[in-house]
Amino acid sequence: MADDDTQREAVRAAAENVADRLEEEKEYLTDLDSAIGDADHGANMSRGFRAAAETVADADDAEPADLVKRVGTTLISEVGGASGPLYGGSIMSASQAFADDGITAETSVDFAEAYLDKVEDRGDARIGAKTMVDALTPAVHTYKKSIEQDDLSPLTALAKAVDAAERGVDFTVPIRAEKGRASYLGWRSVGHQDPGATSTLYIMEELLATAKEYVEGEIERDATAVEEPDEDPADVADDGADSDADGEGDT
């Protein structure tokens, strides 16, 4: 990205866009949360990001990393329940990725990885538990691969990450919740879309919309790999069946 002034402007715009989107989706997020949670996710996220947007709007001289950190600290104080520390604390910690070189393709990958690591640690959740991690993990992995392996532009990489997050949200519908209040429902949680994964997707969509205004590059959203795998999956399955036929293979 460009100079510090442009980066500051982009962070403020992103915070405002996310706040607007979460306000628009507040009732839908509440409906999702009422089915498997305590029906406060929409209101909490909307209130928290609105406060964050107002906080960074008045910080004219702050470094880009500090602006991102202020978003996190505001979320901690304004978002109720577990979401405040989960979203806010993770953003605050990951903001250190921007401390030295500002917001670049490389530091944005570092931020994304640090954010995912903190979310996993704080929420004690892994992919498949029907949480925001199910959207966040494929998004971060796709973004990192797109930047570091495929040498794509940050804008295209982010678009592919959004596509991966959307697929992650869909993945939460047919699986059983293993974390949070939703886990109390057991098998009754199956068939419901996770609200945390959904709000994560909305945030990423608004980051992409903001990036279009500040970052040059083409957009190709499909996150499906274009290269064929080196090995035939059937061959891999056969090898696995031969070596682990006793059912005591690695988990």
Secondary structure, DSSP 8 states (H G I E B T S, - for coil): ---HHHHHHHHHHHHHHHHHHHHHTHHHHHHHHHHHS-S-HHHHHHHHHHHHHHHHHT-SS--HHHHHHHHHHHHHHHS-TTHIIIIIIHHHHHGGGGTTT-S-HHHHHHHHHHHHHHHHHHHT--TTSSSTHHHHHHHHHHHHHHHHTS---HHHHHHHHHHHHHHHHHHHTTS---STGGGGGGGGGTT---HHHHHHHHHHHHHHHHHHHH---------S--S--SS-HHHHHHHHHHHTTTS-S--
